[in-house]
Amino acid sequence: MKILNIGNLAIVFTLIISAALSQFYSDCKDIALVLGLFVMPAYQLLVGFIWFISSNCSDKIRNYFIGVIIYFITIFSLSAISDLIYKLKFLQYFSSAFFGGIPVLLALYFTYNFNQYSRK
């Protein structure tokens, strides 16, 4: 698990550094986009599933998976009623402001808990 935690931390730090450097170099913006949208979520879901299987279903990882499932159900529901959202501007502003930060919070929650777990 410690090796998987080092991989997770490497992805998170690379994402933060590439996002910071994207202000100066436009190529870093593409790296941050790919890491943030594809690599980090896939890695954390895979490692979370491995942790879920090996840790006898701890509460922290169960809460992480519940958060991920609720987020995806909400996003898919909002995309199903996207016509209504675009007609009602306040829903569009609310969904873009509120749901934009949830993946970051889930990633930070996972990283913190996984770091604490791998120290034991």
Contacts in CASP RR format, 6 or more apart in sequence:
PFRMAT RR
TARGET T0000
AUTHOR 0000-0000-0000
METHOD contacts of the structure
MODEL  1
MKILNIGNLAIVFTLIISAALSQFYSDCKDIALVLGLFVMPAYQLLVGFI
WFISSNCSDKIRNYFIGVIIYFITIFSLSAISDLIYKLKFLQYFSSAFFG
GIPVLLALYFTYNFNQYSRK
1 51 0 8 1.000
1 54 0 8 1.000
1 114 0 8 1.000
1 117 0 8 1.000
1 118 0 8 1.000
2 118 0 8 1.000
4 47 0 8 1.000
4 50 0 8 1.000
4 114 0 8 1.000
4 118 0 8 1.000
5 114 0 8 1.000
5 115 0 8 1.000
5 117 0 8 1.000
5 118 0 8 1.000
7 43 0 8 1.000
8 43 0 8 1.000
8 44 0 8 1.000
8 47 0 8 1.000
8 110 0 8 1.000
8 111 0 8 1.000
8 114 0 8 1.000
9 111 0 8 1.000
9 115 0 8 1.000
11 35 0 8 1.000
11 39 0 8 1.000
11 40 0 8 1.000
11 43 0 8 1.000
12 40 0 8 1.000
12 107 0 8 1.000
12 111 0 8 1.000
14 31 0 8 1.000
14 35 0 8 1.000
15 32 0 8 1.000
15 35 0 8 1.000
15 36 0 8 1.000
15 40 0 8 1.000
18 28 0 8 1.000
18 29 0 8 1.000
18 31 0 8 1.000
18 32 0 8 1.000
18 35 0 8 1.000
19 28 0 8 1.000
19 32 0 8 1.000
21 28 0 8 1.000
22 28 0 8 1.000
22 29 0 8 1.000
22 31 0 8 1.000
22 32 0 8 1.000
40 107 0 8 1.000
41 103 0 8 1.000
41 107 0 8 1.000
44 107 0 8 1.000
44 110 0 8 1.000
44 111 0 8 1.000
45 68 0 8 1.000
47 114 0 8 1.000
48 61 0 8 1.000
48 64 0 8 1.000
48 65 0 8 1.000
48 110 0 8 1.000
48 114 0 8 1.000
51 58 0 8 1.000
51 61 0 8 1.000
51 114 0 8 1.000
51 117 0 8 1.000
52 61 0 8 1.000
52 62 0 8 1.000
52 65 0 8 1.000
55 61 0 8 1.000
55 117 0 8 1.000
58 117 0 8 1.000
60 113 0 8 1.000
60 117 0 8 1.000
61 113 0 8 1.000
63 109 0 8 1.000
64 106 0 8 1.000
64 109 0 8 1.000
64 110 0 8 1.000
64 113 0 8 1.000
67 106 0 8 1.000
68 106 0 8 1.000
71 99 0 8 1.000
71 102 0 8 1.000
71 103 0 8 1.000
71 106 0 8 1.000
74 99 0 8 1.000
75 99 0 8 1.000
78 85 0 8 1.000
78 95 0 8 1.000
78 99 0 8 1.000
84 91 0 8 1.000
85 91 0 8 1.000
85 92 0 8 1.000
85 95 0 8 1.000
86 92 0 8 1.000
END
